[in-house]
Amino acid sequence: MANKKQIMVVNDDQIQNLICRKVFTMNLDGVEVLDFVDPSEALKAIVDKRAEPKFILVDVNMPGMNGWEFIENVEKNGFEYPVVMFTASVDEEDREKASKTKMVKMFLDKPMTKDKLPLLEPLLNGEHD
């Protein structure tokens, strides 16, 4: 539906995607969650304009195309969305890379929980630099 705010979740763990979907849809009004276990499918949805998310929640470590490569490919295709890196552990190399990547707005630890929503609501409302 055109008036729903889209959130894209890109994570190879289907259980984490289900948790995200439940937390978002049960606690945020007017959202549509698009979740993908395959980053290339998520990229295709963006390129084909089937997805216009307010923000993208991206797992750092995925087989095939990792989170950083996904972001690079989104940019190479001429799109720019706020990105939240979603990970079980953040190492110093990832923090440094994030500081140099315009689209990355923050890191969140897995799993998604209701108490993390206040951090995401500004992105959902289009409030980001």
C-alpha positions in Angstrom: 0.0 0.0 0.0 1.4 3.4 -1.0 0.7 5.1 2.3 2.5 2.5 4.4 6.1 3.2 5.4 8.4 0.4 4.2 11.1 -1.1 6.3 13.5 -3.4 4.5 15.2 -6.2 6.5 18.2 -7.9 4.7 19.4 -10.8 6.8 20.2 -14.4 5.9 18.7 -15.7 9.2 14.9 -16.2 8.6 14.2 -16.4 12.4 15.8 -12.9 12.9 13.7 -11.6 10.0 10.6 -13.0 11.6 11.4 -11.4 14.9 12.0 -8.1 13.2 8.7 -8.4 11.3 6.8 -9.1 14.5 8.4 -6.3 16.5 7.9 -3.7 13.8 4.3 -4.7 12.9 3.1 -5.1 16.4 4.5 -1.9 17.7 4.6 0.6 14.8 1.5 1.8 13.0 1.3 2.0 9.2 4.5 0.0 8.4 5.1 -2.6 5.8 8.1 -4.9 6.4 9.9 -6.3 3.4 12.3 -9.0 4.5 14.9 -10.8 2.4 17.3 -13.6 3.2 19.1 -13.0 -0.1 20.8 -9.6 -0.5 20.7 -9.9 -4.3 16.9 -10.2 -4.1 16.6 -7.2 -1.9 18.8 -5.2 -4.3 16.6 -6.3 -7.2 13.5 -5.1 -5.4 15.1 -1.7 -4.9 16.4 -1.4 -8.5 12.9 -2.5 -9.9 11.3 0.1 -7.6 9.2 -2.5 -5.8 10.8 -1.3 -2.6 11.2 2.3 -1.4 12.1 1.8 2.3 12.4 4.5 4.9 15.4 2.6 6.1 17.2 -0.7 5.6 18.2 -3.0 8.4 21.2 -5.0 7.1 23.1 -7.9 8.6 26.8 -7.4 8.4 27.8 -11.0 7.8 25.9 -12.9 5.1 27.1 -15.6 2.7 27.6 -14.5 -0.9 27.0 -10.7 -0.7 27.8 -9.3 2.8 26.1 -6.2 4.2 28.9 -3.9 3.1 28.8 -5.2 -0.5 25.0 -4.8 -0.4 25.3 -1.2 0.5 27.9 -0.6 -2.2 25.6 -2.1 -4.8 22.7 0.0 -3.7 24.8 3.1 -4.1 26.3 1.9 -7.5 22.7 1.6 -8.7 22.0 5.3 -7.8 19.9 4.7 -4.7 20.5 6.1 -1.2 18.6 5.0 1.9 19.5 5.2 5.6 21.0 1.9 6.7 21.1 0.3 10.1 23.8 -2.4 10.4 22.3 -5.3 12.3 24.8 -7.6 13.9 25.7 -9.9 16.7 29.1 -8.3 17.2 30.6 -5.0 15.9 34.3 -5.0 15.5 36.6 -2.0 15.2 37.0 -2.5 11.4 33.2 -2.4 10.9 33.0 0.8 13.0 35.7 2.5 11.0 34.0 1.4 7.7 30.7 2.7 9.0 32.1 6.1 9.8 33.2 6.4 6.1 29.9 5.1 4.7 27.3 7.9 4.2 24.3 5.6 4.2 25.1 3.9 7.6 23.4 5.7 10.4 23.9 3.3 13.3 24.6 -0.2 14.5 22.1 -2.3 16.4 22.8 -5.5 18.2 20.7 -8.6 17.4 18.0 -9.5 18.3 15.4 -6.8 17.5 13.5 -5.8 20.5 10.7 -3.3 21.3 13.1 -1.2 23.4 15.2 -0.4 20.2 12.3 1.1 18.4 12.9 4.7 19.7 16.3 4.6 18.0 14.6 3.7 14.6 11.6 6.0 14.7 13.4 9.1 13.5 14.6 7.1 10.4 11.0 5.9 9.8 9.9 9.5 9.9 12.5 10.7 7.5 14.7 12.4 10.1 18.3 11.7 9.2 21.3 13.5 7.8 
